[in-house]
């Protein structure tokens, strides 16, 4: 199958590219801000160039993982981020349909307000920040194509190139910095390993002829706050956290929902389920930085 992957040099995109390549698909991976050997550097917000590229490659499947995924950056760079998260998504959907392909759009649990977890795939959406709003609007602008698949995923961790790539791995720096800081135990997430999401996408691609368009969701099986991760680092790696203070209220910065666990049944009903134990996967992910 001809597969086009956007954001292929990113945290999730790298795993998607690797697993699809190893599965003998004809893969084109796109990157932009982080060039990498084996990938095509391309700005997907350049709509004319993107049109030419799609018409040249004629992908059977487009996995759209490129996005501005950091809520605080979304607040400070809203126009640039909106073009990436929404405008380019609409164009990719239209172009993919034009060449006869299907699209899987990577969305987020941040489309929910965190007040009524766990959320079914058809639950009411209500984003609390610009990032969630942009990803929801990305969903909305591609819903006119019935064959499009929307995959909502949680916060990710995995084989990071630097600790700042994940909202959870970056906490290792906070712990080792020794500077006093306040860490929230208020917001809880259901983190997923990037390898698990890549495997889910491969399973969807394998079943693509029979999988209906619409919204699918995956959450990890453990609920973790940032404070929980800090205590895990203390217990598993014997790191001192005395300089850190637990805060029972919301984190600073862009508003974040309280609890956005998502129902996984639409995927499990297809026989699709991949989960890495968080403690094991997380410690393995940060080992290169110890």
Secondary structure, 3 states (H helix, E strand, C coil): CEEEEECCCCHHHHHHHHHHHHCCCEEEEEECCCCCCCCEECCCCCHHHHHHHHHHHCCCEEEECCCCCCHHHHHHCHHHHHHHHHHHHHHHHHHHHHCCCEEEEEEEHHHCCCCCCCECCCCCCCCCCHHHHHHHHHHHCCCCCCCCEEEEECCEECCCCCHHHCCCCCHHHHHHHCCCEEEECCCEECCEEHHHHHHHHHHHHHCCCCCCCEEEEECCCCCEEHHHHHHHHHHHHCCCCCCEEEECCCCCCCCCCCECCECCHHHHCCCCCCCCCHHHHHHHHHHHHC
